Amino acid sequence: MLEKILTATVSEYIQLPVWTVALATGCLVWLLHTGRKGLNPKKGYSLPPETADEKVEPSKSDATQTRQKKLKVLFGTQTGKSKAFAGLLAKDAERKGFTSEIQDLKDYDPEDNLAEEAEDCYLVVIISTYTDGQPPEGSAWFLKWLEDTSSDFRVQKTLLKELSYAVFGLGNSLYKDNFCVVGKKVDSLLHQLSGNRIVNVGVGDENVADSKHGGIEADFDAWRAEFWRKMKSLKNLPFNKKNVQQKQTEKCSDGDSKCGGKCKRKNSGEACSSEEELYETTSEEEDEDDEEEGNEDGSDMSLQKSNGVVDVEDLGKVMKNMKKAKVRRKREDLAKGSGEPKEMVTPALRKALEKQGYRLIGSHSGVKLCRWTKSMLRGRGGCYKHTFYGIESHRCMETTPSLACANKCVFCWRHHTNPVGTEWRWKMDSAETVIEGAIQNHRNLIKQFKGVPGVLPERLQEGHDIKHCALSLVGEPIMYPEINKFVDMLHEKGISSFLVTNAQFPDAIKNMSPVTQLYVSVDASTKESLKKIDRPLFRDFWDRFLESLVALGEKRQRTVYRLTLVKAWNTEEIENYAKLVSKGKPDFIEVKGVTYCGESKASTLTMENVPWHEEVIRFVKLLEEELDDYEIASEHEHSNCLLMAHKKFKVKGEWWTWIDYEKFHKLVQAFMSSDGQETFSAEDYMAKTPAWAVFGAKEQGFDPTETRFHRKKKKDIGGC
């Protein structure tokens, strides 16, 4: 019997033993079964079923490129769950042929590493959210850096265009308002910086009853499987691909596309609709944000096509925005009927400004942390004011008592999210409210740097003791009706004042109390170019501008012209600038290349309008030839900025552009106590400029007592 079975064949024509066919069939069934089930499943942590046995080949740039991207998993954890998930994903990666790395967010510095690693890794962030909506301890700096960087218009928004990333958030849906909010924020912010989203943000719910897949582990497994499925579609992408959203760009036509010319775009000349986008372009979180953003009349320009037509599927969003606008107008009408002035910052404007990182004070003021404050907290150098005038950047508060402005300058790094006006017509907060709110909010921002990698403990301690105030954050601070009282209170607290005005309020300049240093922005030298660059609201803007310069010249304390060079706009007007200098006779002239703030409907500037540092130097040297009483005194190469000083600050061949702040406070105190009888001048509180800060020094304005940080790759992270 056994002999017959072993020798039997399938048929007369197919001379294959029956037992061989049966054995092969059994093996095939077993392989298919184990492929679906996954290898070595562990309860609660099964392998992704779709990719258990497959290897995802790491991408290569070309045939000669052997470098491969690694998978980097960053985790922020409260109970250890995020760390466990990170470990599982790393094991998946190794099994699929990737090198992998896991790192705790509390030990990771995004400022130093994120842009540097963008081209070299696939990034995964696994982060939990506290019930109060906060990230785990030690992970706050990562989120804070993303918020600041994405909202800072001085930063290139293509900073992370080479980064492919994915985010998984953990939370508890019992706390609906804060459910996985940190993970969703991280995902959205990375996308705003042009990161390529591999897969939509995943959410793991500790609340088993409401969990989409029956538990947080199952939620992670489902997202993990989708992640690897998307990764598989990326395997043939060139390593150095520049496109952020990679699509098939061939036009749809019969026979030469995947659909064979059968899709709805056959006659439109568009890309074939059958092609799948290799990167996710939006998330639910961003869709919700889009619904909330719109114009004051309730319209949303992003929902309209070029011909003004709105798609049917967007009508719901349009109606929602119109309802909100109707409620807003009704509220404003009630305020008008009561005769009370309205608040400067509307709810919509408040949300926009807070999204940019502002801490708002009352109804019209704000404070924000300068990037140079953060830099000096780490001992990595100060801003140009440190080089030119000796301020301690980590002890400087950047604020404004008026978010409103009378200009709409093309290079404004706030992209005109602040209100505009030619006079104060809003509800006013007291100077005491503004200054106390500014100091408290600034200190709270400094506190957030406790435990951040690289921050020096002694600098952090000093940062709480504010010594300087830059009234140049945004808007026109001199519009604030109690600006004199505000400045006087700063001086009473031992805080020096650096006030910048746009030269449209000459009477306010005349009536201004003594300021440590008073600036006017001289953005152009002719009426035509000033109108083009500053876009002022006043019809008599040129007369106001000239009167402001004359008023500045009557001040006895330190005065400064601030020139912002915009290539092809105002860099050829040397003689006209020299004439303006003769009107105001400033103590100093700061000349700075414009900072590109990214694309905006509010401005047509591009990177081509940003002058090189050598071009700024050439302009200043030409200006120096036209001015008998001024010389180049200092430079801050990092900020693309130079300082010209009046020769009265050059004592026995040495520059004295720095400020004796202790002496200033004594002088201003005597002035106030004598009702202005004991006057003083700029020369009374000048201090010697150190050799490293003088123009021509090898340091080019970088303080040698600081530690210079060089990036491995030249990436523009912005800054002033």
Disulfide bonds with the S-S distance in Angstrom:
none
